Amino acid sequence: MNTITPLEKLTIPLGGQVIELQQLDYEAGGMSLLRTRIREKSRFTVFEIDPDSARQWGSALLRWADSQANDVSAQTTNPQVPE
């Protein structure tokens, strides 16, 4: 039997989607995969990726989040005053 280990569960505040991250280990062996399950109301999207792809995706998410934090920080320290 394959083994599924829950890793993380997030509920997205704006859309209410639920994202679950799980580690998937096949009974036959081989590398572990990261299973991502996204539930949006009654619709599910499920996909599994290898460690290298997860690393690339995670880095891309962090780069984007960091760029947004910098934008928010700049807006807070230098607010635009309407004329």
mmCIF file of the N, C-alpha and C atoms, coordinates in Angstrom:
data_MODEL
# 
_entry.id   MODEL 
# 
loop_
_atom_site.group_PDB 
_atom_site.id 
_atom_site.type_symbol 
_atom_site.label_atom_id 
_atom_site.label_alt_id 
_atom_site.label_comp_id 
_atom_site.label_asym_id 
_atom_site.label_entity_id 
_atom_site.label_seq_id 
_atom_site.pdbx_PDB_ins_code 
_atom_site.Cartn_x 
_atom_site.Cartn_y 
_atom_site.Cartn_z 
_atom_site.occupancy 
_atom_site.B_iso_or_equiv 
_atom_site.pdbx_formal_charge 
_atom_site.auth_seq_id 
_atom_site.auth_comp_id 
_atom_site.auth_asym_id 
_atom_site.auth_atom_id 
_atom_site.pdbx_PDB_model_num 
ATOM 1   N N  . MET A 1 1  ? 0.843   -1.174 0.000  1.00 0.00 ? 1  MET A N  1 
ATOM 2   C CA . MET A 1 1  ? 0.000   0.000  0.000  1.00 0.00 ? 1  MET A CA 1 
ATOM 3   C C  . MET A 1 1  ? 0.892   1.242  0.000  1.00 0.00 ? 1  MET A C  1 
ATOM 4   N N  . ASN A 1 2  ? 0.524   2.241  -0.797 1.00 0.00 ? 2  ASN A N  1 
ATOM 5   C CA . ASN A 1 2  ? 1.250   3.509  -0.825 1.00 0.00 ? 2  ASN A CA 1 
ATOM 6   C C  . ASN A 1 2  ? 1.012   4.254  0.481  1.00 0.00 ? 2  ASN A C  1 
ATOM 7   N N  . THR A 1 3  ? 1.983   5.085  0.869  1.00 0.00 ? 3  THR A N  1 
ATOM 8   C CA . THR A 1 3  ? 1.874   5.857  2.102  1.00 0.00 ? 3  THR A CA 1 
ATOM 9   C C  . THR A 1 3  ? 1.737   7.330  1.771  1.00 0.00 ? 3  THR A C  1 
ATOM 10  N N  . ILE A 1 4  ? 0.726   7.957  2.345  1.00 0.00 ? 4  ILE A N  1 
ATOM 11  C CA . ILE A 1 4  ? 0.509   9.395  2.172  1.00 0.00 ? 4  ILE A CA 1 
ATOM 12  C C  . ILE A 1 4  ? 0.668   10.044 3.542  1.00 0.00 ? 4  ILE A C  1 
ATOM 13  N N  . THR A 1 5  ? 1.615   10.983 3.625  1.00 0.00 ? 5  THR A N  1 
ATOM 14  C CA . THR A 1 5  ? 1.895   11.675 4.881  1.00 0.00 ? 5  THR A CA 1 
ATOM 15  C C  . THR A 1 5  ? 1.490   13.138 4.747  1.00 0.00 ? 5  THR A C  1 
ATOM 16  N N  . PRO A 1 6  ? 0.525   13.605 5.545  1.00 0.00 ? 6  PRO A N  1 
ATOM 17  C CA . PRO A 1 6  ? 0.136   15.019 5.487  1.00 0.00 ? 6  PRO A CA 1 
ATOM 18  C C  . PRO A 1 6  ? 1.305   15.906 5.929  1.00 0.00 ? 6  PRO A C  1 
ATOM 19  N N  . LEU A 1 7  ? 1.522   17.008 5.195  1.00 0.00 ? 7  LEU A N  1 
ATOM 20  C CA . LEU A 1 7  ? 2.598   17.937 5.528  1.00 0.00 ? 7  LEU A CA 1 
ATOM 21  C C  . LEU A 1 7  ? 2.073   19.308 5.942  1.00 0.00 ? 7  LEU A C  1 
ATOM 22  N N  . GLU A 1 8  ? 1.122   19.826 5.198  1.00 0.00 ? 8  GLU A N  1 
ATOM 23  C CA . GLU A 1 8  ? 0.643   21.186 5.429  1.00 0.00 ? 8  GLU A CA 1 
ATOM 24  C C  . GLU A 1 8  ? -0.770  21.322 4.876  1.00 0.00 ? 8  GLU A C  1 
ATOM 25  N N  . LYS A 1 9  ? -1.572  22.140 5.539  1.00 0.00 ? 9  LYS A N  1 
ATOM 26  C CA . LYS A 1 9  ? -2.917  22.432 5.040  1.00 0.00 ? 9  LYS A CA 1 
ATOM 27  C C  . LYS A 1 9  ? -3.155  23.919 5.213  1.00 0.00 ? 9  LYS A C  1 
ATOM 28  N N  . LEU A 1 10 ? -3.484  24.596 4.112  1.00 0.00 ? 10 LEU A N  1 
ATOM 29  C CA . LEU A 1 10 ? -3.687  26.037 4.120  1.00 0.00 ? 10 LEU A CA 1 
ATOM 30  C C  . LEU A 1 10 ? -5.070  26.367 3.588  1.00 0.00 ? 10 LEU A C  1 
ATOM 31  N N  . THR A 1 11 ? -5.713  27.339 4.188  1.00 0.00 ? 11 THR A N  1 
ATOM 32  C CA . THR A 1 11 ? -6.961  27.864 3.643  1.00 0.00 ? 11 THR A CA 1 
ATOM 33  C C  . THR A 1 11 ? -6.673  29.280 3.177  1.00 0.00 ? 11 THR A C  1 
ATOM 34  N N  . ILE A 1 12 ? -6.938  29.537 1.901  1.00 0.00 ? 12 ILE A N  1 
ATOM 35  C CA . ILE A 1 12 ? -6.645  30.830 1.309  1.00 0.00 ? 12 ILE A CA 1 
ATOM 36  C C  . ILE A 1 12 ? -7.785  31.788 1.648  1.00 0.00 ? 12 ILE A C  1 
ATOM 37  N N  . PRO A 1 13 ? -7.472  32.921 2.294  1.00 0.00 ? 13 PRO A N  1 
ATOM 38  C CA . PRO A 1 13 ? -8.541  33.791 2.793  1.00 0.00 ? 13 PRO A CA 1 
ATOM 39  C C  . PRO A 1 13 ? -9.404  34.440 1.709  1.00 0.00 ? 13 PRO A C  1 
ATOM 40  N N  . LEU A 1 14 ? -8.835  34.813 0.581  1.00 0.00 ? 14 LEU A N  1 
ATOM 41  C CA . LEU A 1 14 ? -9.623  35.548 -0.409 1.00 0.00 ? 14 LEU A CA 1 
ATOM 42  C C  . LEU A 1 14 ? -10.585 34.682 -1.208 1.00 0.00 ? 14 LEU A C  1 
ATOM 43  N N  . GLY A 1 15 ? -10.184 33.445 -1.521 1.00 0.00 ? 15 GLY A N  1 
ATOM 44  C CA . GLY A 1 15 ? -11.048 32.598 -2.343 1.00 0.00 ? 15 GLY A CA 1 
ATOM 45  C C  . GLY A 1 15 ? -11.604 31.396 -1.612 1.00 0.00 ? 15 GLY A C  1 
ATOM 46  N N  . GLY A 1 16 ? -11.092 31.124 -0.425 1.00 0.00 ? 16 GLY A N  1 
ATOM 47  C CA . GLY A 1 16 ? -11.571 29.995 0.349  1.00 0.00 ? 16 GLY A CA 1 
ATOM 48  C C  . GLY A 1 16 ? -11.041 28.643 -0.113 1.00 0.00 ? 16 GLY A C  1 
ATOM 49  N N  . GLN A 1 17 ? -10.090 28.647 -1.063 1.00 0.00 ? 17 GLN A N  1 
ATOM 50  C CA . GLN A 1 17 ? -9.518  27.382 -1.512 1.00 0.00 ? 17 GLN A CA 1 
ATOM 51  C C  . GLN A 1 17 ? -8.742  26.743 -0.354 1.00 0.00 ? 17 GLN A C  1 
ATOM 52  N N  . VAL A 1 18 ? -8.729  25.420 -0.350 1.00 0.00 ? 18 VAL A N  1 
ATOM 53  C CA . VAL A 1 18 ? -7.954  24.675 0.630  1.00 0.00 ? 18 VAL A CA 1 
ATOM 54  C C  . VAL A 1 18 ? -6.828  23.973 -0.121 1.00 0.00 ? 18 VAL A C  1 
ATOM 55  N N  . ILE A 1 19 ? -5.608  24.226 0.303  1.00 0.00 ? 19 ILE A N  1 
ATOM 56  C CA . ILE A 1 19 ? -4.439  23.608 -0.317 1.00 0.00 ? 19 ILE A CA 1 
ATOM 57  C C  . ILE A 1 19 ? -3.829  22.647 0.685  1.00 0.00 ? 19 ILE A C  1 
ATOM 58  N N  . GLU A 1 20 ? -3.696  21.387 0.271  1.00 0.00 ? 20 GLU A N  1 
ATOM 59  C CA . GLU A 1 20 ? -3.067  20.370 1.118  1.00 0.00 ? 20 GLU A CA 1 
ATOM 60  C C  . GLU A 1 20 ? -1.799  19.880 0.442  1.00 0.00 ? 20 GLU A C  1 
ATOM 61  N N  . LEU A 1 21 ? -0.717  19.837 1.201  1.00 0.00 ? 21 LEU A N  1 
ATOM 62  C CA . LEU A 1 21 ? 0.534   19.260 0.723  1.00 0.00 ? 21 LEU A CA 1 
ATOM 63  C C  . LEU A 1 21 ? 0.744   17.943 1.439  1.00 0.00 ? 21 LEU A C  1 
ATOM 64  N N  . GLN A 1 22 ? 1.062   16.908 0.676  1.00 0.00 ? 22 GLN A N  1 
ATOM 65  C CA . GLN A 1 22 ? 1.248   15.566 1.223  1.00 0.00 ? 22 GLN A CA 1 
ATOM 66  C C  . GLN A 1 22 ? 2.477   14.931 0.590  1.00 0.00 ? 22 GLN A C  1 
ATOM 67  N N  . GLN A 1 23 ? 3.177   14.117 1.373  1.00 0.00 ? 23 GLN A N  1 
ATOM 68  C CA . GLN A 1 23 ? 4.275   13.334 0.807  1.00 0.00 ? 23 GLN A CA 1 
ATOM 69  C C  . GLN A 1 23 ? 3.714   11.986 0.389  1.00 0.00 ? 23 GLN A C  1 
ATOM 70  N N  . LEU A 1 24 ? 4.033   11.589 -0.825 1.00 0.00 ? 24 LEU A N  1 
ATOM 71  C CA . LEU A 1 24 ? 3.545   10.331 -1.376 1.00 0.00 ? 24 LEU A CA 1 
ATOM 72  C C  . LEU A 1 24 ? 4.722   9.387  -1.554 1.00 0.00 ? 24 LEU A C  1 
ATOM 73  N N  . ASP A 1 25 ? 4.663   8.254  -0.873 1.00 0.00 ? 25 ASP A N  1 
ATOM 74  C CA . ASP A 1 25 ? 5.689   7.210  -0.981 1.00 0.00 ? 25 ASP A CA 1 
ATOM 75  C C  . ASP A 1 25 ? 5.021   5.948  -1.513 1.00 0.00 ? 25 ASP A C  1 
ATOM 76  N N  . TYR A 1 26 ? 5.539   5.457  -2.636 1.00 0.00 ? 26 TYR A N  1 
ATOM 77  C CA . TYR A 1 26 ? 4.984   4.256  -3.235 1.00 0.00 ? 26 TYR A CA 1 
ATOM 78  C C  . TYR A 1 26 ? 5.533   3.014  -2.546 1.00 0.00 ? 26 TYR A C  1 
ATOM 79  N N  . GLU A 1 27 ? 4.692   2.023  -2.411 1.00 0.00 ? 27 GLU A N  1 
ATOM 80  C CA . GLU A 1 27 ? 5.064   0.763  -1.774 1.00 0.00 ? 27 GLU A CA 1 
ATOM 81  C C  . GLU A 1 27 ? 6.273   0.135  -2.475 1.00 0.00 ? 27 GLU A C  1 
ATOM 82  N N  . ALA A 1 28 ? 6.338   0.277  -3.789 1.00 0.00 ? 28 ALA A N  1 
ATOM 83  C CA . ALA A 1 28 ? 7.415   -0.335 -4.563 1.00 0.00 ? 28 ALA A CA 1 
ATOM 84  C C  . ALA A 1 28 ? 8.750   0.395  -4.387 1.00 0.00 ? 28 ALA A C  1 
ATOM 85  N N  . GLY A 1 29 ? 8.726   1.566  -3.764 1.00 0.00 ? 29 GLY A N  1 
ATOM 86  C CA . GLY A 1 29 ? 9.955   2.322  -3.556 1.00 0.00 ? 29 GLY A CA 1 
ATOM 87  C C  . GLY A 1 29 ? 10.111  3.446  -4.559 1.00 0.00 ? 29 GLY A C  1 
ATOM 88  N N  . GLY A 1 30 ? 11.327  3.964  -4.658 1.00 0.00 ? 30 GLY A N  1 
ATOM 89  C CA . GLY A 1 30 ? 11.584  5.097  -5.540 1.00 0.00 ? 30 GLY A CA 1 
ATOM 90  C C  . GLY A 1 30 ? 11.541  6.391  -4.749 1.00 0.00 ? 30 GLY A C  1 
ATOM 91  N N  . MET A 1 31 ? 11.621  7.493  -5.468 1.00 0.00 ? 31 MET A N  1 
ATOM 92  C CA . MET A 1 31 ? 11.647  8.792  -4.787 1.00 0.00 ? 31 MET A CA 1 
ATOM 93  C C  . MET A 1 31 ? 10.268  9.159  -4.252 1.00 0.00 ? 31 MET A C  1 
ATOM 94  N N  . SER A 1 32 ? 10.271  9.945  -3.192 1.00 0.00 ? 32 SER A N  1 
ATOM 95  C CA . SER A 1 32 ? 9.029   10.502 -2.658 1.00 0.00 ? 32 SER A CA 1 
ATOM 96  C C  . SER A 1 32 ? 8.576   11.624 -3.576 1.00 0.00 ? 32 SER A C  1 
ATOM 97  N N  . LEU A 1 33 ? 7.284   11.794 -3.677 1.00 0.00 ? 33 LEU A N  1 
ATOM 98  C CA . LEU A 1 33 ? 6.708   12.879 -4.470 1.00 0.00 ? 33 LEU A CA 1 
ATOM 99  C C  . LEU A 1 33 ? 5.914   13.796 -3.553 1.00 0.00 ? 33 LEU A C  1 
ATOM 100 N N  . LEU A 1 34 ? 5.792   15.049 -3.969 1.00 0.00 ? 34 LEU A N  1 
ATOM 101 C CA . LEU A 1 34 ? 4.959   15.995 -3.251 1.00 0.00 ? 34 LEU A CA 1 
ATOM 102 C C  . LEU A 1 34 ? 3.609   16.059 -3.956 1.00 0.00 ? 34 LEU A C  1 
ATOM 103 N N  . ARG A 1 35 ? 2.575   15.671 -3.257 1.00 0.00 ? 35 ARG A N  1 
ATOM 104 C CA . ARG A 1 35 ? 1.221   15.743 -3.804 1.00 0.00 ? 35 ARG A CA 1 
ATOM 105 C C  . ARG A 1 35 ? 0.603   17.056 -3.336 1.00 0.00 ? 35 ARG A C  1 
ATOM 106 N N  . THR A 1 36 ? 0.061   17.799 -4.275 1.00 0.00 ? 36 THR A N  1 
ATOM 107 C CA . THR A 1 36 ? -0.628  19.050 -3.973 1.00 0.00 ? 36 THR A CA 1 
ATOM 108 C C  . THR A 1 36 ? -2.090  18.865 -4.350 1.00 0.00 ? 36 THR A C  1 
ATOM 109 N N  . ARG A 1 37 ? -2.951  19.064 -3.367 1.00 0.00 ? 37 ARG A N  1 
ATOM 110 C CA . ARG A 1 37 ? -4.400  18.963 -3.593 1.00 0.00 ? 37 ARG A CA 1 
ATOM 111 C C  . ARG A 1 37 ? -4.998  20.337 -3.345 1.00 0.00 ? 37 ARG A C  1 
ATOM 112 N N  . ILE A 1 38 ? -5.685  20.849 -4.339 1.00 0.00 ? 38 ILE A N  1 
ATOM 113 C CA . ILE A 1 38 ? -6.346  22.144 -4.205 1.00 0.00 ? 38 ILE A CA 1 
ATOM 114 C C  . ILE A 1 38 ? -7.848  21.909 -4.334 1.00 0.00 ? 38 ILE A C  1 
ATOM 115 N N  . ARG A 1 39 ? -8.585  22.275 -3.280 1.00 0.00 ? 39 ARG A N  1 
ATOM 116 C CA . ARG A 1 39 ? -10.034 22.123 -3.303 1.00 0.00 ? 39 ARG A CA 1 
ATOM 117 C C  . ARG A 1 39 ? -10.661 23.506 -3.387 1.00 0.00 ? 39 ARG A C  1 
ATOM 118 N N  . GLU A 1 40 ? -11.510 23.666 -4.386 1.00 0.00 ? 40 GLU A N  1 
ATOM 119 C CA . GLU A 1 40 ? -12.251 24.911 -4.569 1.00 0.00 ? 40 GLU A CA 1 
ATOM 120 C C  . GLU A 1 40 ? -13.717 24.540 -4.703 1.00 0.00 ? 40 GLU A C  1 
ATOM 121 N N  . LYS A 1 41 ? -14.450 24.731 -3.619 1.00 0.00 ? 41 LYS A N  1 
ATOM 122 C CA . LYS A 1 41 ? -15.835 24.276 -3.512 1.00 0.00 ? 41 LYS A CA 1 
ATOM 123 C C  . LYS A 1 41 ? -15.875 22.767 -3.753 1.00 0.00 ? 41 LYS A C  1 
ATOM 124 N N  . SER A 1 42 ? -16.531 22.285 -4.816 1.00 0.00 ? 42 SER A N  1 
ATOM 125 C CA . SER A 1 42 ? -16.611 20.836 -5.038 1.00 0.00 ? 42 SER A CA 1 
ATOM 126 C C  . SER A 1 42 ? -15.584 20.347 -6.063 1.00 0.00 ? 42 SER A C  1 
ATOM 127 N N  . ARG A 1 43 ? -14.740 21.252 -6.534 1.00 0.00 ? 43 ARG A N  1 
ATOM 128 C CA . ARG A 1 43 ? -13.751 20.898 -7.554 1.00 0.00 ? 43 ARG A CA 1 
ATOM 129 C C  . ARG A 1 43 ? -12.386 20.650 -6.913 1.00 0.00 ? 43 ARG A C  1 
ATOM 130 N N  . PHE A 1 44 ? -11.701 19.586 -7.355 1.00 0.00 ? 44 PHE A N  1 
ATOM 131 C CA . PHE A 1 44 ? -10.375 19.250 -6.858 1.00 0.00 ? 44 PHE A CA 1 
ATOM 132 C C  . PHE A 1 44 ? -9.368  19.274 -7.995 1.00 0.00 ? 44 PHE A C  1 
ATOM 133 N N  . THR A 1 45 ? -8.179  19.777 -7.714 1.00 0.00 ? 45 THR A N  1 
ATOM 134 C CA . THR A 1 45 ? -7.041  19.653 -8.612 1.00 0.00 ? 45 THR A CA 1 
ATOM 135 C C  . THR A 1 45 ? -5.958  18.949 -7.815 1.00 0.00 ? 45 THR A C  1 
ATOM 136 N N  . VAL A 1 46 ? -5.422  17.871 -8.355 1.00 0.00 ? 46 VAL A N  1 
ATOM 137 C CA . VAL A 1 46 ? -4.392  17.095 -7.665 1.00 0.00 ? 46 VAL A CA 1 
ATOM 138 C C  . VAL A 1 46 ? -3.246  16.865 -8.632 1.00 0.00 ? 46 VAL A C  1 
ATOM 139 N N  . PHE A 1 47 ? -2.023  17.153 -8.180 1.00 0.00 ? 47 PHE A N  1 
ATOM 140 C CA . PHE A 1 47 ? -0.859  16.823 -8.993 1.00 0.00 ? 47 PHE A CA 1 
ATOM 141 C C  . PHE A 1 47 ? 0.303   16.461 -8.090 1.00 0.00 ? 47 PHE A C  1 
ATOM 142 N N  . GLU A 1 48 ? 1.224   15.718 -8.644 1.00 0.00 ? 48 GLU A N  1 
ATOM 143 C CA . GLU A 1 48 ? 2.379   15.229 -7.894 1.00 0.00 ? 48 GLU A CA 1 
ATOM 144 C C  . GLU A 1 48 ? 3.646   15.651 -8.614 1.00 0.00 ? 48 GLU A C  1 
ATOM 145 N N  . ILE A 1 49 ? 4.618   16.171 -7.845 1.00 0.00 ? 49 ILE A N  1 
ATOM 146 C CA . ILE A 1 49 ? 5.864   16.622 -8.442 1.00 0.00 ? 49 ILE A CA 1 
ATOM 147 C C  . ILE A 1 49 ? 7.067   16.065 -7.693 1.00 0.00 ? 49 ILE A C  1 
ATOM 148 N N  . ASP A 1 50 ? 8.176   16.011 -8.390 1.00 0.00 ? 50 ASP A N  1 
ATOM 149 C CA . ASP A 1 50 ? 9.430   15.502 -7.844 1.00 0.00 ? 50 ASP A CA 1 
ATOM 150 C C  . ASP A 1 50 ? 10.107  16.588 -7.003 1.00 0.00 ? 50 ASP A C  1 
ATOM 151 N N  . PRO A 1 51 ? 11.112  16.209 -6.202 1.00 0.00 ? 51 PRO A N  1 
ATOM 152 C CA . PRO A 1 51 ? 11.777  17.184 -5.323 1.00 0.00 ? 51 PRO A CA 1 
ATOM 153 C C  . PRO A 1 51 ? 12.394  18.375 -6.066 1.00 0.00 ? 51 PRO A C  1 
ATOM 154 N N  . ASP A 1 52 ? 13.030  18.142 -7.222 1.00 0.00 ? 52 ASP A N  1 
ATOM 155 C CA . ASP A 1 52 ? 13.658  19.256 -7.940 1.00 0.00 ? 52 ASP A CA 1 
ATOM 156 C C  . ASP A 1 52 ? 12.608  20.246 -8.436 1.00 0.00 ? 52 ASP A C  1 
ATOM 157 N N  . SER A 1 53 ? 11.501  19.748 -8.966 1.00 0.00 ? 53 SER A N  1 
ATOM 158 C CA . SER A 1 53 ? 10.420  20.631 -9.420 1.00 0.00 ? 53 SER A CA 1 
ATOM 159 C C  . SER A 1 53 ? 9.818   21.397 -8.248 1.00 0.00 ? 53 SER A C  1 
ATOM 160 N N  . ALA A 1 54 ? 9.671   20.726 -7.103 1.00 0.00 ? 54 ALA A N  1 
ATOM 161 C CA . ALA A 1 54 ? 9.137   21.399 -5.904 1.00 0.00 ? 54 ALA A CA 1 
ATOM 162 C C  . ALA A 1 54 ? 10.072  22.525 -5.473 1.00 0.00 ? 54 ALA A C  1 
ATOM 163 N N  . ARG A 1 55 ? 11.372  22.285 -5.542 1.00 0.00 ? 55 ARG A N  1 
ATOM 164 C CA . ARG A 1 55 ? 12.361  23.308 -5.180 1.00 0.00 ? 55 ARG A CA 1 
ATOM 165 C C  . ARG A 1 55 ? 12.237  24.528 -6.106 1.00 0.00 ? 55 ARG A C  1 
ATOM 166 N N  . GLN A 1 56 ? 12.117  24.278 -7.412 1.00 0.00 ? 56 GLN A N  1 
ATOM 167 C CA . GLN A 1 56 ? 11.996  25.378 -8.377 1.00 0.00 ? 56 GLN A CA 1 
ATOM 168 C C  . GLN A 1 56 ? 10.706  26.173 -8.156 1.00 0.00 ? 56 GLN A C  1 
ATOM 169 N N  . TRP A 1 57 ? 9.622   25.450 -7.941 1.00 0.00 ? 57 TRP A N  1 
ATOM 170 C CA . TRP A 1 57 ? 8.333   26.099 -7.713 1.00 0.00 ? 57 TRP A CA 1 
ATOM 171 C C  . TRP A 1 57 ? 8.373   26.913 -6.418 1.00 0.00 ? 57 TRP A C  1 
ATOM 172 N N  . GLY A 1 58 ? 8.928   26.308 -5.358 1.00 0.00 ? 58 GLY A N  1 
ATOM 173 C CA . GLY A 1 58 ? 9.038   27.011 -4.081 1.00 0.00 ? 58 GLY A CA 1 
ATOM 174 C C  . GLY A 1 58 ? 9.874   28.272 -4.197 1.00 0.00 ? 58 GLY A C  1 
ATOM 175 N N  . SER A 1 59 ? 10.981  28.198 -4.920 1.00 0.00 ? 59 SER A N  1 
ATOM 176 C CA . SER A 1 59 ? 11.833  29.380 -5.118 1.00 0.00 ? 59 SER A CA 1 
ATOM 177 C C  . SER A 1 59 ? 11.077  30.472 -5.867 1.00 0.00 ? 59 SER A C  1 
ATOM 178 N N  . ALA A 1 60 ? 10.327  30.077 -6.877 1.00 0.00 ? 60 ALA A N  1 
ATOM 179 C CA . ALA A 1 60 ? 9.547   31.056 -7.637 1.00 0.00 ? 60 ALA A CA 1 
ATOM 180 C C  . ALA A 1 60 ? 8.502   31.724 -6.744 1.00 0.00 ? 60 ALA A C  1 
ATOM 181 N N  . LEU A 1 61 ? 7.838   30.939 -5.892 1.00 0.00 ? 61 LEU A N  1 
ATOM 182 C CA . LEU A 1 61 ? 6.844   31.506 -4.975 1.00 0.00 ? 61 LEU A CA 1 
ATOM 183 C C  . LEU A 1 61 ? 7.500   32.479 -4.001 1.00 0.00 ? 61 LEU A C  1 
ATOM 184 N N  . LEU A 1 62 ? 8.661   32.116 -3.468 1.00 0.00 ? 62 LEU A N  1 
ATOM 185 C CA . LEU A 1 62 ? 9.363   32.994 -2.532 1.00 0.00 ? 62 LEU A CA 1 
ATOM 186 C C  . LEU A 1 62 ? 9.824   34.287 -3.206 1.00 0.00 ? 62 LEU A C  1 
ATOM 187 N N  . ARG A 1 63 ? 10.348  34.188 -4.426 1.00 0.00 ? 63 ARG A N  1 
ATOM 188 C CA . ARG A 1 63 ? 10.763  35.392 -5.149 1.00 0.00 ? 63 ARG A CA 1 
ATOM 189 C C  . ARG A 1 63 ? 9.586   36.344 -5.333 1.00 0.00 ? 63 ARG A C  1 
ATOM 190 N N  . TRP A 1 64 ? 8.447   35.783 -5.724 1.00 0.00 ? 64 TRP A N  1 
ATOM 191 C CA . TRP A 1 64 ? 7.266   36.618 -5.928 1.00 0.00 ? 64 TRP A CA 1 
ATOM 192 C C  . TRP A 1 64 ? 6.817   37.248 -4.604 1.00 0.00 ? 64 TRP A C  1 
ATOM 193 N N  . ALA A 1 65 ? 6.728   36.442 -3.541 1.00 0.00 ? 65 ALA A N  1 
ATOM 194 C CA . ALA A 1 65 ? 6.286   36.954 -2.242 1.00 0.00 ? 65 ALA A CA 1 
ATOM 195 C C  . ALA A 1 65 ? 7.238   38.034 -1.737 1.00 0.00 ? 65 ALA A C  1 
ATOM 196 N N  . ASP A 1 66 ? 8.550   37.822 -1.897 1.00 0.00 ? 66 ASP A N  1 
ATOM 197 C CA . ASP A 1 66 ? 9.528   38.825 -1.471 1.00 0.00 ? 66 ASP A CA 1 
ATOM 198 C C  . ASP A 1 66 ? 9.361   40.117 -2.258 1.00 0.00 ? 66 ASP A C  1 
ATOM 199 N N  . SER A 1 67 ? 9.095   40.022 -3.549 1.00 0.00 ? 67 SER A N  1 
ATOM 200 C CA . SER A 1 67 ? 8.912   41.236 -4.357 1.00 0.00 ? 67 SER A CA 1 
ATOM 201 C C  . SER A 1 67 ? 7.660   41.986 -3.920 1.00 0.00 ? 67 SER A C  1 
ATOM 202 N N  . GLN A 1 68 ? 6.632   41.267 -3.512 1.00 0.00 ? 68 GLN A N  1 
ATOM 203 C CA . GLN A 1 68 ? 5.406   41.914 -3.051 1.00 0.00 ? 68 GLN A CA 1 
ATOM 204 C C  . GLN A 1 68 ? 5.630   42.585 -1.704 1.00 0.00 ? 68 GLN A C  1 
ATOM 205 N N  . ALA A 1 69 ? 6.380   41.937 -0.827 1.00 0.00 ? 69 ALA A N  1 
ATOM 206 C CA . ALA A 1 69 ? 6.676   42.519 0.487  1.00 0.00 ? 69 ALA A CA 1 
ATOM 207 C C  . ALA A 1 69 ? 7.460   43.809 0.305  1.00 0.00 ? 69 ALA A C  1 
ATOM 208 N N  . ASN A 1 70 ? 8.401   43.827 -0.649 1.00 0.00 ? 70 ASN A N  1 
ATOM 209 C CA . ASN A 1 70 ? 9.172   45.040 -0.921 1.00 0.00 ? 70 ASN A CA 1 
ATOM 210 C C  . ASN A 1 70 ? 8.271   46.137 -1.455 1.00 0.00 ? 70 ASN A C  1 
ATOM 211 N N  . ASP A 1 71 ? 7.322   45.793 -2.327 1.00 0.00 ? 71 ASP A N  1 
ATOM 212 C CA . ASP A 1 71 ? 6.390   46.784 -2.866 1.00 0.00 ? 71 ASP A CA 1 
ATOM 213 C C  . ASP A 1 71 ? 5.514   47.366 -1.760 1.00 0.00 ? 71 ASP A C  1 
ATOM 214 N N  . VAL A 1 72 ? 5.014   46.513 -0.874 1.00 0.00 ? 72 VAL A N  1 
ATOM 215 C CA . VAL A 1 72 ? 4.155   46.967 0.224  1.00 0.00 ? 72 VAL A CA 1 
ATOM 216 C C  . VAL A 1 72 ? 4.960   47.844 1.170  1.00 0.00 ? 72 VAL A C  1 
ATOM 217 N N  . SER A 1 73 ? 6.190   47.440 1.452  1.00 0.00 ? 73 SER A N  1 
ATOM 218 C CA . SER A 1 73 ? 7.053   48.214 2.342  1.00 0.00 ? 73 SER A CA 1 
ATOM 219 C C  . SER A 1 73 ? 7.318   49.597 1.758  1.00 0.00 ? 73 SER A C  1 
ATOM 220 N N  . ALA A 1 74 ? 7.590   49.670 0.466  1.00 0.00 ? 74 ALA A N  1 
ATOM 221 C CA . ALA A 1 74 ? 7.846   50.965 -0.189 1.00 0.00 ? 74 ALA A CA 1 
ATOM 222 C C  . ALA A 1 74 ? 6.589   51.840 -0.151 1.00 0.00 ? 74 ALA A C  1 
ATOM 223 N N  . GLN A 1 75 ? 5.428   51.239 -0.336 1.00 0.00 ? 75 GLN A N  1 
ATOM 224 C CA . GLN A 1 75 ? 4.183   52.005 -0.324 1.00 0.00 ? 75 GLN A CA 1 
ATOM 225 C C  . GLN A 1 75 ? 3.903   52.546 1.071  1.00 0.00 ? 75 GLN A C  1 
ATOM 226 N N  . THR A 1 76 ? 4.278   51.779 2.097  1.00 0.00 ? 76 THR A N  1 
ATOM 227 C CA . THR A 1 76 ? 4.033   52.203 3.480  1.00 0.00 ? 76 THR A CA 1 
ATOM 228 C C  . THR A 1 76 ? 4.978   53.315 3.904  1.00 0.00 ? 76 THR A C  1 
ATOM 229 N N  . THR A 1 77 ? 6.257   53.221 3.482  1.00 0.00 ? 77 THR A N  1 
ATOM 230 C CA . THR A 1 77 ? 7.218   54.231 3.888  1.00 0.00 ? 77 THR A CA 1 
ATOM 231 C C  . THR A 1 77 ? 7.134   55.492 3.033  1.00 0.00 ? 77 THR A C  1 
ATOM 232 N N  . ASN A 1 78 ? 6.711   55.359 1.795  1.00 0.00 ? 78 ASN A N  1 
ATOM 233 C CA . ASN A 1 78 ? 6.580   56.494 0.889  1.00 0.00 ? 78 ASN A CA 1 
ATOM 234 C C  . ASN A 1 78 ? 5.180   56.544 0.299  1.00 0.00 ? 78 ASN A C  1 
ATOM 235 N N  . PRO A 1 79 ? 4.175   56.788 1.137  1.00 0.00 ? 79 PRO A N  1 
ATOM 236 C CA . PRO A 1 79 ? 2.811   56.767 0.600  1.00 0.00 ? 79 PRO A CA 1 
ATOM 237 C C  . PRO A 1 79 ? 2.597   57.872 -0.437 1.00 0.00 ? 79 PRO A C  1 
ATOM 238 N N  . GLN A 1 80 ? 1.833   57.533 -1.441 1.00 0.00 ? 80 GLN A N  1 
ATOM 239 C CA . GLN A 1 80 ? 1.493   58.507 -2.478 1.00 0.00 ? 80 GLN A CA 1 
ATOM 240 C C  . GLN A 1 80 ? 0.361   59.390 -1.946 1.00 0.00 ? 80 GLN A C  1 
ATOM 241 N N  . VAL A 1 81 ? 0.590   60.672 -1.976 1.00 0.00 ? 81 VAL A N  1 
ATOM 242 C CA . VAL A 1 81 ? -0.442  61.604 -1.512 1.00 0.00 ? 81 VAL A CA 1 
ATOM 243 C C  . VAL A 1 81 ? -1.175  62.126 -2.740 1.00 0.00 ? 81 VAL A C  1 
ATOM 244 N N  . PRO A 1 82 ? -2.488  61.935 -2.800 1.00 0.00 ? 82 PRO A N  1 
ATOM 245 C CA . PRO A 1 82 ? -3.248  62.444 -3.965 1.00 0.00 ? 82 PRO A CA 1 
ATOM 246 C C  . PRO A 1 82 ? -3.153  63.958 -4.030 1.00 0.00 ? 82 PRO A C  1 
ATOM 247 N N  . GLU A 1 83 ? -3.074  64.492 -5.236 1.00 0.00 ? 83 GLU A N  1 
ATOM 248 C CA . GLU A 1 83 ? -2.996  65.945 -5.413 1.00 0.00 ? 83 GLU A CA 1 
ATOM 249 C C  . GLU A 1 83 ? -4.364  66.546 -5.579 1.00 0.00 ? 83 GLU A C  1 
# 
